[in-house]
């Protein structure tokens, strides 16, 4: 069974631009969560999607948004990029939402904002 | 807010020794716990889990202990190897159903 895939793996943008990251979950997994990882703040929860609906959201500004498609694939978008958005963005999928299930992580997208 | 926590941000252990990584949680309703390991350049991966009706669970070279009275978990790694070098997380789920990873504990293996 293929694991969680994320594209692109690396991205360089400049301040003010926007970016879209993509995540394909493990087949059969319907929950997709996104996390931001930085040395200073660690691994922080961005949002979770289940059955195309945002189920939960972390404490991030509205510039961070996401969506999930009917095939469970998910995208996240960051608009008006700031230097502080430079981070590793991780996507994780799990079988379901609500109960605490094991999260299967992708390799991440390394975003650098110049 | 939810407390995540790993007591030490960095732990250095001699190769071959046992490692103990500690974790505290604050949500007394938490009934399931997972330890993850994140190696350099990879996403976190499941190591071992434990349910609240257990005090101890053993895997291959790893043991997790749960003390519900003081809301504390520990991950014990026997005969630590260079491949154990990673960041370890024990993310609880908070009352809003969010999984709180935090910074984790970085385990350094000394030769």
Backbone of each chain as ProteinMPNN parsed JSONL, in Angstrom:
{"seq_chain_A": "XXXXXXXXXXXXXXXXXXXXXXXXXXXXXXXXXXXXXXXXXXXXXXXXXXXXXXXXXXXXXXXXXXXXXXXXXXXXXXXXXXXXXXXXXXXXXXXXXXXXXXXXXXXXXXXXXX", "coords_chain_A": {"N_chain_A": [[0.85, -1.18, 0.0], [0.621, 2.16, -0.918], [2.267, 4.935, 0.633], [1.629, 8.066, 2.356], [1.682, 10.765, 0.197], [3.322, 13.778, -0.716], [3.346, 16.796, -2.497], [4.774, 19.806, -3.807], [8.101, 18.583, -2.936], [9.996, 20.401, -2.188], [10.073, 23.957, -2.043], [10.448, 27.269, -3.074], [9.642, 30.516, -2.357], [8.71, 33.996, -2.618], [8.184, 36.762, -0.386], [4.813, 37.769, 0.029], [3.803, 36.317, -2.066], [1.669, 33.518, -3.001], [1.006, 30.088, -2.081], [0.403, 26.676, -2.918], [0.009, 23.565, -1.524], [0.085, 20.024, -1.874], [-1.494, 16.948, -0.924], [-1.702, 13.481, -0.876], [-3.558, 11.037, 0.573], [-3.19, 7.834, 2.288], [-4.63, 5.085, 0.624], [-8.04, 4.642, 1.227], [-8.02, 5.989, 3.6], [-9.726, 8.582, 5.21], [-9.415, 10.852, 6.631], [-7.525, 13.78, 6.758], [-4.831, 15.572, 7.971], [-3.081, 18.602, 8.55], [0.125, 19.919, 9.335], [2.424, 22.312, 10.666], [5.886, 22.575, 10.896], [8.454, 23.951, 12.723], [11.702, 24.945, 13.938], [11.496, 26.557, 16.2], [8.827, 26.471, 17.167], [8.059, 23.88, 17.017], [6.053, 21.044, 16.144], [3.124, 21.957, 14.845], [-0.401, 21.937, 14.851], [-2.42, 22.499, 12.052], [-4.9, 22.173, 10.494], [-7.688, 19.861, 10.176], [-9.226, 17.671, 7.896], [-12.114, 15.93, 6.979], [-14.036, 13.809, 5.083], [-14.379, 15.856, 3.146], [-14.891, 18.076, 4.658], [-13.911, 20.653, 6.847], [-12.816, 19.722, 9.889], [-11.53, 20.449, 12.162], [-9.518, 23.103, 13.472], [-6.415, 24.714, 13.827], [-4.528, 27.227, 15.638], [-3.978, 29.393, 13.656], [-3.434, 32.135, 11.345], [-5.953, 33.487, 9.05], [-4.791, 33.389, 6.56], [-3.925, 30.922, 6.055], [-5.292, 28.17, 4.601], [-7.379, 25.416, 3.607], [-8.456, 22.488, 1.789], [-10.457, 19.624, 0.99], [-10.818, 16.984, -1.27], [-13.235, 14.897, -3.042], [-12.014, 12.45, -3.365], [-10.471, 12.228, -1.17], [-7.997, 13.414, -1.296], [-5.982, 16.233, -0.438], [-5.484, 19.759, -0.258], [-3.456, 22.49, 0.788], [-3.36, 25.983, 1.265], [-1.418, 28.879, 1.332], [-1.644, 32.245, 1.624], [-0.338, 35.497, 0.731], [2.464, 35.329, 1.576], [4.729, 35.213, 4.338], [7.959, 35.82, 5.851], [8.159, 34.272, 8.125], [6.656, 32.073, 7.542], [8.202, 30.147, 6.52], [8.944, 26.826, 6.673], [8.586, 23.312, 7.509], [6.04, 21.588, 6.057], [3.771, 19.284, 6.982], [1.76, 16.559, 6.122], [-0.761, 14.388, 7.252], [-2.441, 11.284, 7.263], [-5.335, 9.476, 8.357], [-7.47, 6.732, 9.302], [-10.032, 7.442, 10.205], [-11.957, 10.085, 11.722], [-12.383, 11.861, 14.825], [-12.197, 9.655, 16.843], [-9.106, 8.732, 18.389], [-6.773, 8.016, 16.209], [-3.982, 6.297, 14.718], [-1.693, 8.395, 13.12], [-0.572, 8.73, 9.843], [2.213, 9.888, 8.389], [3.311, 12.011, 5.706], [6.304, 12.783, 3.759], [6.654, 15.471, 3.851], [6.629, 18.969, 2.855], [9.069, 21.208, 2.155], [9.079, 24.507, 2.693], [10.438, 27.522, 1.706], [10.608, 30.901, 2.338], [11.548, 33.824, 0.848]], "CA_chain_A": [[0.0, 0.0, 0.0], [1.428, 3.359, -1.006], [2.151, 5.811, 1.79], [1.154, 9.42, 2.115], [2.592, 11.506, -0.683], [3.165, 15.232, -0.693], [4.035, 17.506, -3.567], [6.141, 19.396, -4.111], [8.908, 18.31, -1.752], [10.691, 21.644, -1.851], [9.46, 25.117, -2.68], [10.998, 28.563, -2.678], [8.743, 31.604, -2.753], [9.07, 35.299, -2.043], [7.139, 37.375, 0.446], [3.662, 38.3, -0.678], [3.253, 35.318, -2.987], [0.873, 32.48, -2.366], [1.502, 28.755, -2.393], [-0.533, 25.565, -2.72], [0.664, 22.284, -1.286], [-0.841, 18.93, -2.109], [-1.308, 15.741, -0.123], [-2.52, 12.319, -1.221], [-3.518, 10.138, 1.74], [-3.195, 6.392, 2.051], [-5.908, 4.647, 0.087], [-8.987, 4.229, 2.254], [-8.024, 6.956, 4.703], [-10.616, 9.69, 4.898], [-9.042, 12.037, 7.412], [-6.225, 14.367, 6.424], [-4.458, 16.689, 8.846], [-1.892, 19.349, 8.142], [0.921, 20.449, 10.431], [3.576, 23.134, 10.35], [6.978, 22.274, 11.808], [9.58, 24.888, 12.75], [12.558, 24.678, 15.108], [11.074, 27.322, 17.368], [7.483, 26.124, 17.657], [7.812, 22.451, 16.948], [5.056, 20.539, 15.193], [1.863, 22.591, 15.226], [-1.592, 21.522, 14.111], [-3.041, 23.53, 11.227], [-6.311, 21.804, 10.369], [-8.034, 18.485, 9.816], [-10.36, 17.506, 7.005], [-12.733, 14.596, 6.939], [-15.168, 13.817, 4.144], [-14.436, 17.151, 2.459], [-15.282, 19.121, 5.6], [-12.908, 20.966, 7.853], [-13.351, 19.238, 11.165], [-10.865, 21.123, 13.262], [-8.59, 24.105, 12.992], [-5.46, 25.196, 14.82], [-4.469, 28.657, 15.885], [-3.208, 30.038, 12.595], [-4.236, 33.194, 10.704], [-6.794, 33.107, 7.926], [-3.998, 33.21, 5.333], [-3.763, 29.472, 5.901], [-6.581, 27.539, 4.308], [-7.225, 24.101, 2.994], [-9.673, 21.844, 1.317], [-10.319, 18.196, 0.72], [-11.632, 16.58, -2.416], [-14.052, 13.692, -2.821], [-11.133, 11.27, -3.318], [-9.738, 12.433, 0.089], [-6.797, 14.226, -1.491], [-6.156, 17.539, 0.213], [-4.557, 20.838, -0.562], [-3.48, 23.638, 1.678], [-2.949, 27.201, 0.596], [-0.994, 29.982, 2.186], [-1.623, 33.476, 0.83], [0.469, 36.611, 1.236], [3.503, 34.668, 2.352], [5.633, 35.98, 5.196], [9.206, 35.097, 6.113], [7.899, 33.326, 9.2], [5.95, 30.886, 7.047], [9.204, 29.152, 6.148], [8.742, 25.69, 7.575], [8.254, 22.022, 6.908], [4.604, 21.346, 6.158], [3.523, 17.843, 6.997], [0.396, 16.079, 5.973], [-0.941, 13.066, 7.855], [-3.774, 10.727, 7.046], [-5.768, 8.419, 9.266], [-8.669, 6.047, 8.812], [-11.256, 8.176, 10.505], [-11.806, 11.255, 12.572], [-13.14, 11.727, 16.069], [-11.401, 8.847, 17.765], [-7.671, 8.957, 18.243], [-6.177, 6.974, 15.376], [-2.6, 6.525, 14.307], [-1.516, 9.3, 11.99], [0.475, 8.312, 8.921], [2.738, 11.141, 7.858], [4.084, 12.088, 4.478], [7.672, 13.271, 3.968], [6.643, 16.911, 4.058], [7.046, 19.952, 1.855], [9.921, 22.238, 2.771], [8.804, 25.814, 2.088], [11.336, 28.617, 2.076], [10.096, 32.197, 1.888], [12.654, 34.791, 0.801]], "C_chain_A": [[0.888, 1.233, 0.0], [1.189, 4.222, 0.227], [1.574, 7.15, 1.41], [2.171, 10.144, 1.233], [2.267, 12.989, -0.622], [3.955, 15.827, -1.849], [3.793, 19.0, -3.433], [6.92, 19.107, -2.833], [9.633, 19.564, -1.267], [10.091, 22.78, -2.662], [10.138, 26.378, -2.16], [10.094, 29.645, -3.235], [9.275, 32.903, -2.156], [7.887, 35.86, -1.263], [6.019, 37.944, -0.412], [3.04, 37.314, -1.665], [2.333, 34.364, -2.238], [1.385, 31.117, -2.827], [0.408, 27.729, -2.118], [0.264, 24.283, -2.604], [-0.367, 21.172, -1.406], [-0.478, 17.702, -1.29], [-2.25, 14.651, -0.613], [-2.434, 11.319, -0.084], [-3.389, 8.677, 1.317], [-4.589, 5.994, 1.584], [-6.814, 4.137, 1.202], [-9.032, 5.149, 3.456], [-8.857, 8.159, 4.305], [-10.287, 10.964, 5.665], [-7.647, 12.49, 7.004], [-5.987, 15.559, 7.338], [-3.19, 17.33, 8.312], [-1.211, 19.925, 9.375], [2.04, 21.333, 9.875], [4.67, 22.816, 11.37], [8.106, 23.281, 11.641], [10.426, 24.575, 13.975], [12.046, 25.379, 16.37], [9.769, 26.863, 17.981], [7.188, 24.639, 17.619], [6.766, 22.121, 15.898], [3.689, 21.048, 15.635], [0.742, 22.196, 14.28], [-2.178, 22.705, 13.356], [-4.542, 23.28, 11.087], [-6.458, 20.335, 10.001], [-9.251, 18.501, 8.921], [-10.827, 16.064, 7.03], [-13.965, 14.69, 6.053], [-15.431, 15.211, 3.592], [-14.83, 18.312, 3.368], [-14.147, 19.389, 6.575], [-13.474, 20.628, 9.218], [-12.757, 19.979, 12.351], [-9.829, 22.079, 12.705], [-7.685, 24.537, 14.136], [-5.458, 26.701, 14.88], [-3.549, 29.349, 14.882], [-4.081, 31.101, 11.939], [-4.995, 32.679, 9.487], [-6.057, 32.961, 6.605], [-3.772, 31.72, 5.038], [-5.146, 28.853, 5.678], [-6.336, 26.185, 3.672], [-8.535, 23.622, 2.43], [-9.379, 20.371, 1.077], [-11.279, 17.833, -0.398], [-12.353, 15.259, -2.136], [-13.21, 12.417, -2.777], [-10.199, 11.315, -2.097], [-8.418, 13.177, -0.075], [-7.042, 15.614, -0.917], [-5.109, 18.521, -0.293], [-4.597, 21.854, 0.563], [-2.87, 24.824, 0.941], [-2.5, 28.216, 1.64], [-0.9, 31.219, 1.299], [-0.752, 34.518, 1.507], [1.577, 36.096, 2.163], [4.364, 35.648, 3.139], [6.885, 35.143, 5.458], [8.989, 33.991, 7.147], [7.129, 32.083, 8.773], [6.922, 29.821, 6.557], [9.169, 28.019, 7.16], [8.647, 24.417, 6.767], [6.763, 21.802, 7.126], [4.348, 19.862, 5.96], [2.039, 17.56, 6.883], [0.328, 14.687, 6.596], [-2.336, 12.561, 7.547], [-4.07, 9.667, 8.098], [-7.106, 7.879, 8.763], [-9.92, 6.872, 9.013], [-10.942, 9.355, 11.383], [-12.59, 11.016, 13.851], [-12.38, 10.925, 17.099], [-9.922, 9.055, 17.456], [-7.083, 7.779, 17.477], [-4.728, 7.32, 15.079], [-2.599, 7.425, 13.083], [-0.354, 8.779, 11.142], [0.961, 9.566, 8.193], [3.415, 10.96, 6.504], [5.462, 12.645, 4.778], [7.753, 14.779, 4.166], [7.025, 17.711, 2.83], [7.849, 21.023, 2.589], [9.699, 23.544, 2.02], [9.792, 26.838, 2.62], [10.784, 29.903, 1.489], [11.229, 33.219, 1.987], [12.137, 36.231, 0.783]], "O_chain_A": [[1.802, 1.346, 0.817], [0.095, 4.253, 0.791], [1.093, 7.348, 0.295], [3.371, 10.126, 1.505], [1.112, 13.396, -0.496], [5.079, 15.414, -2.137], [2.721, 19.418, -2.993], [6.417, 19.375, -1.742], [9.847, 19.747, -0.068], [9.662, 22.6, -3.801], [10.368, 26.529, -0.96], [9.816, 29.686, -4.433], [10.167, 32.901, -1.307], [6.74, 35.466, -1.471], [6.27, 38.533, -1.463], [1.881, 37.464, -2.051], [2.233, 34.399, -1.011], [2.099, 31.007, -3.824], [-0.403, 27.892, -1.207], [1.082, 23.956, -3.464], [-1.54, 21.357, -1.081], [0.692, 17.451, -1.003], [-3.453, 14.874, -0.747], [-1.355, 10.8, 0.201], [-3.471, 8.345, 0.135], [-5.595, 6.5, 2.082], [-6.409, 3.308, 2.017], [-9.975, 5.099, 4.246], [-8.714, 8.691, 3.204], [-10.827, 12.03, 5.371], [-6.715, 11.69, 6.916], [-6.835, 16.443, 7.462], [-2.345, 16.673, 7.704], [-1.864, 20.359, 10.324], [2.53, 21.122, 8.765], [4.409, 22.79, 12.573], [8.648, 23.443, 10.548], [9.927, 24.003, 14.945], [12.157, 24.845, 17.474], [9.626, 26.867, 19.204], [6.165, 24.195, 18.14], [6.616, 22.825, 14.9], [3.16, 20.628, 16.665], [0.925, 22.131, 13.065], [-2.408, 23.772, 13.927], [-5.354, 24.098, 11.52], [-5.511, 19.669, 9.582], [-10.197, 19.252, 9.156], [-10.036, 15.124, 7.094], [-14.826, 15.547, 6.252], [-16.568, 15.682, 3.577], [-15.077, 19.417, 2.885], [-13.503, 18.462, 7.066], [-14.486, 21.185, 9.644], [-13.387, 20.12, 13.4], [-9.323, 21.888, 11.599], [-8.134, 24.705, 15.27], [-6.283, 27.366, 14.253], [-2.473, 29.829, 15.238], [-5.308, 31.004, 11.961], [-4.723, 31.595, 8.97], [-6.625, 32.466, 5.631], [-3.467, 31.333, 3.911], [-6.048, 29.015, 6.499], [-5.223, 25.864, 3.256], [-9.577, 24.262, 2.574], [-8.229, 19.943, 0.976], [-12.408, 18.32, -0.454], [-12.107, 14.599, -1.126], [-13.642, 11.411, -2.213], [-9.253, 10.532, -2.007], [-7.786, 13.534, 0.92], [-8.17, 16.107, -0.913], [-4.008, 18.145, -0.697], [-5.627, 22.057, 1.205], [-1.979, 24.67, 0.105], [-3.127, 28.38, 2.687], [-0.148, 31.227, 0.325], [-0.467, 34.432, 2.701], [1.611, 36.394, 3.357], [4.681, 36.745, 2.68], [6.873, 33.921, 5.307], [9.569, 32.91, 7.045], [6.969, 31.148, 9.556], [6.508, 28.712, 6.216], [9.344, 28.236, 8.359], [8.628, 24.426, 5.536], [6.286, 21.828, 8.261], [4.665, 19.278, 4.923], [1.198, 18.239, 7.473], [1.268, 13.902, 6.471], [-3.3, 13.325, 7.567], [-3.162, 9.047, 8.652], [-7.771, 8.484, 7.923], [-10.758, 6.992, 8.119], [-9.788, 9.591, 11.743], [-13.372, 10.07, 13.94], [-11.963, 11.464, 18.124], [-9.561, 9.508, 16.37], [-6.915, 6.688, 18.022], [-4.309, 8.474, 15.175], [-3.381, 7.249, 12.148], [0.707, 8.434, 11.663], [0.202, 10.214, 7.473], [4.0, 9.919, 6.204], [5.766, 12.95, 5.932], [8.781, 15.305, 4.593], [7.653, 17.206, 1.899], [7.358, 21.657, 3.523], [10.081, 23.675, 0.857], [9.957, 26.996, 3.829], [10.523, 29.987, 0.289], [11.79, 33.447, 3.058], [12.93, 37.172, 0.745]]}, "seq_chain_B": "XXXXXXXXXXXXXXXXXXXXXXXXXXXXXXXXXXXXXXXXXXXXXXXXXXXXXXXXXXXXXXXXXXXXXXXXXXXXXXXXXXXXXXXXXXXXXXXXXXXXXXXXXXXXXXX", "coords_chain_B": {"N_chain_B": [[-4.813, 25.721, 28.237], [-3.906, 22.712, 26.451], [-1.451, 20.593, 27.834], [1.654, 19.633, 26.658], [3.857, 17.562, 26.899], [7.083, 17.176, 26.8], [9.599, 16.464, 28.98], [12.317, 17.122, 28.684], [14.074, 18.917, 26.245], [16.248, 17.918, 24.836], [18.048, 14.892, 24.861], [20.875, 13.106, 25.716], [22.482, 10.099, 25.134], [24.571, 7.338, 25.818], [25.688, 5.08, 23.359], [24.327, 1.872, 23.423], [23.473, 2.053, 26.024], [20.438, 2.324, 28.044], [17.602, 4.286, 27.15], [15.453, 6.785, 28.421], [12.569, 8.458, 27.863], [10.496, 11.027, 28.804], [7.074, 12.065, 29.307], [4.371, 14.266, 29.797], [0.878, 14.751, 30.39], [-2.206, 16.592, 30.35], [-4.933, 16.289, 30.053], [-7.26, 14.581, 31.626], [-9.124, 12.926, 30.569], [-7.982, 11.603, 28.501], [-7.517, 8.617, 26.762], [-5.961, 7.097, 25.218], [-2.739, 6.677, 23.891], [-0.014, 7.567, 21.85], [3.27, 6.969, 20.779], [5.572, 8.639, 18.745], [8.215, 8.641, 16.341], [10.53, 10.755, 14.853], [12.682, 10.829, 12.312], [15.526, 12.425, 10.826], [14.655, 14.419, 8.09], [12.323, 13.102, 7.558], [8.791, 12.371, 8.011], [6.974, 12.096, 11.161], [6.806, 8.822, 12.665], [4.872, 6.054, 13.73], [5.602, 4.418, 16.789], [4.872, 2.926, 19.118], [1.921, 2.163, 20.985], [-0.443, 2.799, 23.654], [-3.167, 1.956, 25.727], [-5.471, 3.424, 28.069], [-6.28, 1.574, 29.906], [-4.172, 0.051, 30.487], [-0.956, -0.387, 32.058], [1.499, -0.779, 31.124], [3.304, -1.466, 28.164], [4.932, -3.48, 25.839], [7.285, -3.446, 23.177], [9.394, -4.181, 20.415], [12.416, -3.797, 21.727], [11.444, -1.47, 22.86], [9.562, 0.034, 25.482], [6.6, 1.192, 26.883], [5.441, 3.072, 29.559], [2.683, 3.857, 31.558], [1.381, 6.134, 33.783], [-1.395, 6.882, 35.203], [-2.243, 8.215, 37.407], [-0.523, 10.341, 37.941], [-0.531, 11.399, 35.488], [1.401, 10.733, 33.436], [3.73, 9.585, 31.048], [6.235, 7.287, 29.94], [8.829, 6.483, 27.669], [10.8, 3.818, 27.093], [13.839, 2.869, 25.765], [15.659, 0.151, 24.974], [19.133, -0.737, 25.053], [20.296, 1.366, 23.359], [20.693, 2.417, 20.015], [22.548, 3.801, 17.177], [20.636, 4.292, 15.194], [18.44, 5.036, 16.615], [18.522, 7.663, 17.018], [16.743, 10.562, 16.926], [13.766, 12.647, 16.875], [11.379, 12.475, 19.392], [7.933, 12.076, 20.03], [4.996, 12.377, 22.063], [2.098, 12.827, 21.506], [-0.762, 14.153, 22.973], [-4.373, 14.104, 22.752], [-6.292, 16.96, 22.695], [-8.99, 18.603, 24.493], [-10.483, 19.678, 22.488], [-10.245, 17.934, 20.477], [-7.915, 18.12, 19.018], [-4.715, 17.062, 17.946], [-1.862, 17.354, 19.754], [1.334, 17.983, 19.13], [3.789, 19.444, 19.653], [7.212, 20.247, 20.565], [8.717, 18.003, 21.014], [11.183, 15.529, 22.052], [14.593, 15.503, 21.5], [16.668, 12.904, 20.795], [19.969, 12.191, 21.272], [22.587, 10.109, 20.265], [25.46, 9.043, 21.724], [28.714, 8.082, 20.705]], "CA_chain_B": [[-4.625, 24.895, 27.057], [-3.404, 21.363, 26.711], [-0.023, 20.52, 28.116], [2.269, 18.603, 25.908], [5.062, 17.704, 27.201], [8.227, 16.361, 27.022], [10.295, 17.162, 30.041], [13.617, 17.593, 28.254], [14.102, 19.072, 24.792], [17.326, 17.106, 24.284], [18.556, 13.84, 25.733], [22.06, 12.454, 25.136], [22.649, 8.779, 25.726], [25.672, 6.555, 25.268], [25.272, 3.912, 22.581], [24.291, 0.648, 24.215], [22.724, 2.296, 27.265], [18.99, 2.462, 27.901], [17.101, 5.664, 27.105], [14.103, 6.989, 28.968], [12.003, 9.746, 27.445], [9.301, 11.256, 29.609], [6.013, 12.849, 28.711], [3.253, 14.543, 30.686], [-0.326, 15.223, 29.719], [-3.08, 17.228, 31.341], [-6.328, 15.927, 29.865], [-7.513, 13.33, 32.349], [-10.015, 12.085, 29.761], [-7.196, 10.909, 27.469], [-7.564, 7.178, 26.995], [-5.121, 6.41, 24.237], [-1.517, 7.442, 23.708], [0.868, 7.039, 20.808], [4.618, 7.528, 20.654], [6.067, 8.748, 17.385], [9.639, 8.907, 16.162], [10.779, 11.474, 13.614], [14.083, 10.86, 11.883], [15.867, 13.592, 10.017], [14.191, 14.398, 6.714], [11.111, 12.286, 7.417], [7.674, 12.68, 8.896], [6.901, 11.202, 12.33], [6.298, 7.467, 12.441], [4.37, 5.338, 14.902], [6.492, 3.441, 17.418], [4.124, 2.061, 20.021], [0.779, 2.846, 21.589], [-0.922, 2.213, 24.904], [-4.495, 2.42, 26.119], [-5.481, 3.844, 29.474], [-6.548, 0.438, 30.792], [-2.911, -0.659, 30.645], [0.114, 0.369, 32.709], [2.772, -1.056, 30.457], [3.22, -2.193, 26.9], [6.284, -3.7, 25.33], [7.483, -3.755, 21.773], [10.768, -4.635, 20.194], [13.373, -2.894, 22.376], [10.779, -0.309, 23.455], [8.534, -0.194, 26.487], [5.935, 2.42, 27.311], [4.809, 2.996, 30.872], [1.653, 4.878, 31.744], [0.964, 6.369, 35.155], [-2.556, 7.746, 35.066], [-2.405, 8.998, 38.626], [0.213, 11.595, 37.792], [-0.641, 11.769, 34.068], [2.779, 10.697, 32.954], [4.15, 8.427, 30.252], [7.641, 7.231, 29.597], [9.232, 5.557, 26.617], [12.114, 3.272, 27.401], [14.474, 2.216, 24.634], [16.751, -0.677, 25.48], [20.341, -0.872, 24.22], [20.141, 2.402, 22.336], [21.529, 2.284, 18.818], [22.611, 5.043, 16.391], [19.378, 4.472, 14.463], [17.415, 5.581, 17.516], [18.687, 9.109, 17.019], [15.537, 11.122, 16.313], [12.909, 13.408, 17.786], [10.291, 11.625, 19.865], [6.72, 12.79, 20.429], [3.885, 11.623, 22.659], [1.063, 13.846, 21.41], [-2.097, 13.861, 23.47], [-5.463, 14.773, 22.055], [-6.854, 17.876, 23.676], [-10.451, 18.534, 24.638], [-11.082, 20.071, 21.208], [-9.931, 16.871, 19.525], [-6.708, 18.392, 18.242], [-3.548, 16.308, 18.404], [-0.858, 18.361, 20.104], [2.662, 17.368, 19.068], [4.807, 20.237, 20.327], [8.59, 20.211, 20.076], [9.311, 16.688, 21.143], [12.494, 15.369, 22.687], [15.607, 15.032, 20.564], [17.561, 11.906, 21.381], [21.299, 12.109, 20.662], [23.311, 8.91, 20.657], [26.897, 9.289, 21.81], [29.461, 6.854, 20.349]], "C_chain_B": [[-4.043, 23.544, 27.428], [-1.912, 21.4, 26.97], [0.581, 19.356, 27.347], [3.56, 18.324, 26.475], [6.076, 16.899, 27.524], [9.162, 17.118, 27.949], [11.617, 17.742, 29.586], [13.611, 17.767, 26.752], [15.162, 18.198, 24.131], [17.801, 16.103, 25.325], [19.735, 13.185, 25.034], [22.322, 11.156, 25.885], [23.797, 8.062, 25.036], [25.099, 5.359, 24.494], [25.365, 2.658, 23.441], [23.565, 0.804, 25.546], [21.228, 2.311, 26.978], [18.603, 3.937, 27.921], [15.714, 5.713, 27.718], [13.648, 8.396, 28.595], [10.664, 9.903, 28.147], [8.315, 12.189, 28.924], [4.896, 13.037, 29.721], [2.05, 14.985, 29.867], [-1.261, 15.787, 30.778], [-4.539, 16.826, 31.211], [-6.611, 14.569, 30.5], [-8.447, 12.402, 31.584], [-9.257, 11.327, 28.674], [-7.168, 9.424, 27.76], [-6.698, 6.39, 26.026], [-3.922, 7.293, 23.955], [-0.641, 6.751, 22.665], [2.226, 7.726, 20.914], [5.014, 7.501, 19.181], [7.567, 9.05, 17.407], [9.805, 9.626, 14.836], [12.278, 11.533, 13.354], [14.292, 12.037, 10.949], [15.371, 13.428, 8.582], [12.927, 13.585, 6.475], [9.992, 12.829, 8.294], [7.687, 11.744, 10.09], [6.312, 9.849, 11.976], [5.912, 6.834, 13.771], [5.428, 4.381, 15.454], [5.675, 2.427, 18.2], [2.968, 2.859, 20.602], [0.402, 2.142, 22.891], [-2.289, 2.796, 25.228], [-4.512, 2.652, 27.628], [-5.807, 2.712, 30.435], [-5.301, -0.431, 30.999], [-1.919, 0.243, 31.374], [1.412, 0.278, 31.924], [2.501, -1.779, 29.155], [4.629, -2.3, 26.342], [6.26, -3.989, 23.85], [8.903, -4.279, 21.625], [11.726, -3.561, 20.684], [12.727, -1.649, 22.988], [9.693, -0.745, 24.433], [7.907, 1.15, 26.813], [5.251, 2.147, 28.635], [3.832, 4.154, 31.015], [1.286, 4.955, 33.217], [-0.175, 7.38, 35.115], [-2.744, 8.654, 36.278], [-1.722, 10.364, 38.503], [0.229, 12.06, 36.341], [0.74, 11.85, 33.414], [3.011, 9.419, 32.144], [5.665, 8.448, 30.137], [7.856, 6.19, 28.514], [10.634, 5.098, 26.95], [12.624, 2.535, 26.175], [15.671, 1.446, 25.178], [17.914, -0.706, 24.49], [20.305, 0.088, 23.039], [21.18, 2.277, 21.226], [21.565, 3.605, 18.052], [21.312, 5.336, 15.626], [18.233, 4.996, 15.324], [17.499, 7.093, 17.597], [17.543, 9.743, 16.245], [14.874, 12.063, 17.312], [11.711, 12.538, 18.127], [9.14, 12.488, 20.38], [5.747, 11.835, 21.103], [2.659, 12.535, 22.651], [-0.275, 13.423, 21.993], [-3.143, 14.521, 22.561], [-6.113, 15.694, 23.074], [-8.379, 17.796, 23.669], [-11.183, 18.951, 23.371], [-10.766, 19.072, 20.105], [-8.717, 17.139, 18.65], [-5.564, 17.572, 18.821], [-2.398, 17.291, 18.562], [0.519, 17.716, 20.139], [3.719, 18.165, 19.833], [6.189, 20.028, 19.733], [9.233, 18.849, 20.182], [10.602, 16.692, 21.932], [13.453, 14.817, 21.665], [16.544, 14.094, 21.296], [18.86, 11.857, 20.589], [21.991, 10.856, 21.166], [24.809, 9.205, 20.606], [27.667, 8.007, 21.521], [30.294, 6.318, 21.507]], "O_chain_B": [[-3.73, 23.283, 28.59], [-1.197, 22.19, 26.354], [0.073, 18.236, 27.387], [4.364, 19.25, 26.363], [6.02, 16.03, 28.394], [9.473, 18.285, 27.713], [12.006, 18.799, 30.084], [13.188, 16.86, 26.035], [14.991, 17.781, 22.986], [17.937, 16.422, 26.506], [19.616, 12.755, 23.887], [22.376, 11.13, 27.115], [23.972, 8.166, 23.822], [24.145, 4.718, 24.935], [26.374, 2.423, 24.106], [23.098, -0.175, 26.128], [20.804, 2.311, 25.823], [19.213, 4.736, 28.632], [14.909, 4.797, 27.551], [14.272, 9.388, 28.97], [9.809, 9.02, 28.089], [8.685, 12.995, 28.07], [4.513, 12.097, 30.418], [2.2, 15.532, 28.775], [-1.119, 15.491, 31.964], [-5.311, 16.999, 32.155], [-6.235, 13.531, 29.955], [-8.552, 11.221, 31.913], [-9.844, 10.487, 27.992], [-6.836, 9.01, 28.87], [-6.71, 5.159, 26.026], [-4.057, 8.507, 23.797], [-0.546, 5.525, 22.614], [2.301, 8.938, 21.117], [4.826, 6.51, 18.476], [8.098, 9.628, 18.356], [9.291, 9.176, 13.812], [13.031, 12.19, 14.072], [13.348, 12.566, 10.362], [15.638, 12.413, 7.939], [12.507, 13.399, 5.333], [10.218, 13.637, 9.195], [8.341, 10.702, 10.047], [5.442, 9.735, 11.112], [6.554, 7.06, 14.797], [6.064, 3.638, 14.707], [5.774, 1.221, 17.973], [3.033, 4.084, 20.699], [0.87, 1.041, 23.183], [-2.533, 3.985, 25.025], [-3.668, 2.136, 28.36], [-5.633, 2.858, 31.645], [-5.367, -1.501, 31.603], [-2.019, 1.469, 31.321], [2.296, 1.127, 32.038], [1.587, -2.597, 29.058], [5.406, -1.346, 26.37], [5.37, -4.664, 23.331], [9.52, -4.752, 22.579], [11.813, -2.497, 20.07], [13.434, -0.841, 23.59], [9.009, -1.748, 24.232], [8.615, 2.139, 27.0], [4.575, 1.133, 28.812], [4.13, 5.286, 30.635], [0.921, 3.948, 33.825], [0.055, 8.585, 35.006], [-3.335, 9.729, 36.176], [-2.267, 11.392, 38.905], [0.928, 13.015, 36.004], [1.164, 12.893, 32.918], [2.554, 8.335, 32.507], [6.293, 9.503, 30.227], [7.171, 5.169, 28.45], [11.549, 5.912, 27.074], [11.933, 1.684, 25.615], [16.58, 2.026, 25.77], [17.723, -0.699, 23.274], [20.287, -0.324, 21.879], [22.367, 2.063, 21.471], [20.694, 4.451, 18.257], [20.943, 6.495, 15.44], [17.176, 5.357, 14.805], [16.628, 7.732, 18.188], [17.385, 9.496, 15.049], [15.349, 12.249, 18.432], [11.103, 11.934, 17.243], [9.347, 13.488, 21.067], [5.676, 10.652, 20.769], [2.227, 12.974, 23.717], [-0.858, 12.433, 21.55], [-2.828, 15.371, 21.728], [-6.447, 15.271, 24.181], [-8.97, 17.013, 22.926], [-12.356, 18.625, 23.189], [-11.0, 19.346, 18.928], [-8.514, 16.457, 17.646], [-5.458, 17.407, 20.037], [-2.014, 17.973, 17.612], [0.838, 16.982, 21.074], [4.479, 17.576, 20.602], [6.332, 19.68, 18.561], [10.214, 18.578, 19.489], [11.052, 17.73, 22.416], [13.184, 13.797, 21.032], [17.141, 14.463, 22.307], [18.868, 11.529, 19.402], [21.979, 10.575, 22.365], [25.346, 9.571, 19.561], [27.311, 6.949, 22.039], [30.97, 5.3, 21.36]]}, "name": "protein", "num_of_chains": 2, "seq": "XXXXXXXXXXXXXXXXXXXXXXXXXXXXXXXXXXXXXXXXXXXXXXXXXXXXXXXXXXXXXXXXXXXXXXXXXXXXXXXXXXXXXXXXXXXXXXXXXXXXXXXXXXXXXXXXXXXXXXXXXXXXXXXXXXXXXXXXXXXXXXXXXXXXXXXXXXXXXXXXXXXXXXXXXXXXXXXXXXXXXXXXXXXXXXXXXXXXXXXXXXXXXXXXXXXXXXXXXXXXXXXXX"}
